[in-house]
Amino acid sequence: MQYRPYGKTGWKVSALGFGCMRLPRIEDEKIDEAEAERMLKYAIENGVNYLDTAYGYHHGESELFLGRVLKDGWREKVRLVTKLPCWHVNDAGDFDRLFNEQLEKLQTDHLDAYLLHALNKDSWEKVYHLGVLDWLRKLKSSGRIGAAGFSFHDSFEVFKSILDANDWDVCQIQYNYMNENDQAGTQGLKYAASLGVGMIIMEPLLGGKLAAPPEAVQKIWEAGTRSISPAEWALQWLWSKPEVSIVLSGMSTMEQVVENVRSASRSGLGNLTKDELDLVERVRAAYEAIVPIPCTACEYCLPCPNGVLIPKNFEIFNEGVMYGDFSGARREYEWLGKREGETALAEACQQCEDCETKCPQNILISQWMPYVRDVLGRGKAYDPAVTF
């Protein structure tokens, strides 16, 4: 395993961090705890020392799972990180209430880092005016957290304003070779790192989408000089950047853990040649020509008031476009309705726009949903010229 500086904290963190948002599940959608524990302990035994979770991951079960697994000396082997669910904060008293609940669930008396979760302009202004910065300083001075930071989904301008408001230790951004100019982007990565902030990368594979490319993209990767997977190309692109402290991967299978640990072991700053960086640019251009809806399945748009499983509808639609297989996509769409009920489908969208206020990608969901309905549910031919 390779280790990297974690901003101004003085810590060394593993190049690969274990994101606990996409742990393996059993049929009733509960965490497959036996398999998840096996994966987690394999990662730790092979050098991963950074675990990232949050209050809402796996409907609140992720923190509980980690609390049960990190007993008998495992807690001492890792940096444990979770996040304040800012959407559950209504007054200053909620800071302590939620934090203490999380410590109890995680069965620990301190957190190595604590982040304000998914900040955007509105949520930042809310917690800022409730005194969250003074509260974080007190947590640090008491030793209940080692580092304070935030995760982020908004524009670069908002990102910079949050950074400039406090002497942050760390921050977490969505970043990958498809998102260089989105949200905080490369500009935000470089600015934060220049301030000594440890940079944590989430969604390095865009919710797994970059790991299984369509044939046109795969051919571009195969033209490269390295015989590595598309997932590793994406990770090595990130690890080559000196500003990146740690890359989180939300791993769902042991195979993914083994592959990512192996990839991290051969990572390094400036590890890609100019020709390889040019190859990544060609891949980016190919993807941009294919995928119409930039959904990462973060599920912040849920629950929908009408029961629509928004990310799943978009996933099925995008895969139909990417793989040119709308007959298969329509079968999957029909099966989704049978499995989850008709309200799960785009058919049930009432275009209330409630979801659009929560979407980190700023997707015009209310406009896309009727089109998804028409293509997947009513057999309308897909038109690549349609966009919203």
C-alpha positions, -999 to 999 in steps of 0.1 A, spaced: 0 0 0 11 35 -8 6 63 18 1 100 13 0 132 34 -34 141 47 -32 179 44 -20 198 75 -29 170 99 5 153 97 -12 119 92 -3 95 65 -33 79 49 -36 50 25 -40 60 -11 -72 39 -12 -99 46 13 -129 23 19 -162 41 13 -190 24 32 -219 36 11 -221 6 -13 -214 -24 9 -228 -58 -4 -264 -64 3 -286 -94 8 -321 -99 -7 -340 -76 18 -315 -48 10 -298 -52 44 -260 -52 45 -245 -87 39 -225 -83 71 -205 -115 68 -192 -106 33 -188 -69 41 -168 -78 72 -146 -101 52 -140 -73 26 -133 -47 52 -108 -67 71 -90 -78 40 -86 -42 30 -73 -32 65 -49 -62 66 -36 -51 32 -29 -15 43 -61 5 39 -63 27 70 -91 51 61 -129 42 65 -155 67 53 -192 64 63 -221 88 70 -253 90 90 -276 80 61 -255 53 44 -275 21 40 -305 38 56 -285 43 88 -271 8 90 -235 16 78 -224 33 110 -240 5 131 -222 -22 110 -188 -5 115 -194 -2 152 -199 -39 154 -170 -48 131 -143 -25 145 -140 -43 178 -111 -63 193 -84 -39 181 -96 -31 146 -107 4 155 -71 13 164 -59 3 129 -78 29 110 -88 65 107 -126 65 111 -146 92 95 -183 101 94 -204 131 86 -230 154 101 -263 151 82 -269 188 78 -305 182 65 -314 169 99 -302 200 117 -329 225 127 -313 242 157 -279 243 173 -289 216 198 -290 191 169 -252 193 164 -245 175 197 -276 152 195 -266 138 161 -229 136 169 -234 117 201 -258 94 183 -231 86 157 -205 80 184 -228 55 200 -236 37 168 -199 35 159 -191 24 194 -162 49 198 -154 79 219 -138 99 191 -136 103 153 -104 109 134 -123 133 111 -158 147 111 -173 163 80 -203 184 73 -221 163 48 -229 174 12 -226 211 17 -241 234 -8 -249 271 -6 -282 267 13 -271 240 38 -238 259 44 -256 291 52 -280 272 76 -253 255 97 -230 285 96 -256 308 111 -263 281 137 -227 283 149 -213 251 134 -177 265 132 -175 272 169 -190 238 176 -164 221 155 -136 240 172 -148 228 206 -150 192 194 -114 194 182 -101 211 214 -119 183 234 -102 156 214 -135 141 203 -125 147 166 -91 149 152 -98 169 120 -127 190 108 -139 192 72 -168 190 48 -180 171 18 -193 192 -11 -218 194 -40 -222 229 -56 -203 254 -77 -166 264 -74 -176 298 -62 -196 283 -33 -167 259 -26 -142 288 -24 -165 308 -1 -167 278 23 -130 272 23 -123 309 30 -146 310 59 -126 286 81 -92 270 86 -104 236 75 -83 204 79 -98 184 51 -126 184 25 -142 158 2 -152 165 -34 -167 145 -62 -139 143 -88 -129 121 -116 -117 124 -152 -153 132 -163 -158 159 -137 -127 181 -141 -149 212 -147 -179 202 -126 -186 213 -90 -153 221 -72 -134 206 -101 -97 208 -108 -98 245 -99 -112 237 -64 -88 208 -59 -58 229 -65 -71 259 -45 -79 238 -14 -46 219 -16 -28 252 -18 -43 260 17 -30 228 31 -63 211 31 -63 173 28 -82 164 -3 -105 133 -2 -119 122 -36 -153 106 -38 -171 91 -69 -138 83 -87 -157 59 -110 -189 79 -112 -209 54 -92 -192 25 -110 -200 37 -145 -164 42 -155 -155 7 -146 -176 -10 -173 -173 11 -205 -191 6 -237 -172 -10 -266 -163 23 -282 -146 34 -250 -131 1 -242 -113 1 -276 -97 34 -266 -84 20 -233 -70 -10 -252 -49 13 -273 -30 23 -242 4 9 -233 -8 -6 -199 -28 -37 -196 -50 -25 -167 -87 -22 -162 -108 9 -170 -113 12 -132 -76 13 -126 -71 39 -153 -95 61 -135 -79 56 -101 -43 60 -114 -54 93 -131 -64 106 -96 -34 92 -78 -10 108 -102 -21 142 -89 -1 156 -60 -31 175 -46 -50 142 -39 -46 128 -4 -70 98 -7 -93 82 -32 -124 66 -18 -140 36 -34 -174 24 -25 -166 -13 -30 -194 -39 -32 -175 -71 -39 -143 -88 -27 -131 -88 -63 -133 -50 -63 -114 -48 -30 -86 -70 -42 -83 -52 -75 -83 -17 -59 -58 -27 -32 -35 -40 -59 -40 -8 -80 -32 14 -50 0 -5 -43 13 6 -77 1 42 -75 23 72 -74 26 109 -81 30 118 -118 25 81 -126 9 87 -160 29 98 -191 17 125 -214 5 99 -239 -15 82 -212 -30 115 -201 -40 121 -237 -56 87 -238 -77 97 -208 -88 128 -227 -99 107 -256 -119 85 -233 -136 115 -217 -146 128 -251 -161 94 -260 -181 92 -229 -194 127 -233 -207 117 -266 -227 88 -252 -241 94 -217 -271 118 -216 -279 120 -179 -251 126 -154 -266 107 -125 -242 91 -100 -268 73 -80 -260 92 -48 -297 90 -39 -298 125 -24 -330 130 -45 -348 103 -25 -373 97 -12 -395 110 -40 -429 121 -27 -445 99 -53 -423 69 -48 -402 71 -80 -368 54 -78 -352 83 -97 -315 70 -98 -326 35 -109 -348 49 -138 -318 70 -149 -294 41 -146 -316 19 -168 -320 47 -194 -283 56 -194 -273 19 -199 -297 16 -228 -279 46 -244 -244 35 -236 -248 -1 -247 -272 5 -275 -296 -20 -260 -330 -5 -255 -348 -38 -257 -328 -50 -227 -334 -16 -209 -371 -19 -215 -372 -54 -200 -352 -41 -170 -376 -12 -166 -406 -35 -167 -390 -57 -141 -383 -27 -119 -421 -20 -119 -429 -56 -110 -402 -58 -83 -407 -24 -66 -442 -15 -77 -455 8 -105 -448 40 -84 -411 32 -87 -412 40 -124 -409 73 -143 -446 69 -151 -454 81 -115 -434 113 -118 -457 144 -112 -430 169 -121 -432 185 -87 -395 194 -89 -389 186 -52 -360 163 -62 -343 190 -82 -335 211 -51 -315 181 -37 -297 169 -68 -259 175 -66 -256 172 -103 -283 198 -110 -301 174 -133 -335 187 -146 -352 155 -133 -387 168 -139 -380 172 -176 -360 140 -181 -386 117 -164 -414 121 -190 -388 113 -217 -375 83 -198 -411 71 -194 -418 75 -232 -386 57 -243 -386 29 -217 -423 25 -209 -440 34 -241 -415 23 -268 -406 57 -282 -374 57 -302 -344 73 -284 -333 105 -301 -297 114 -292 -305 151 -300 -329 153 -271 -313 170 -240 -324 191 -211 
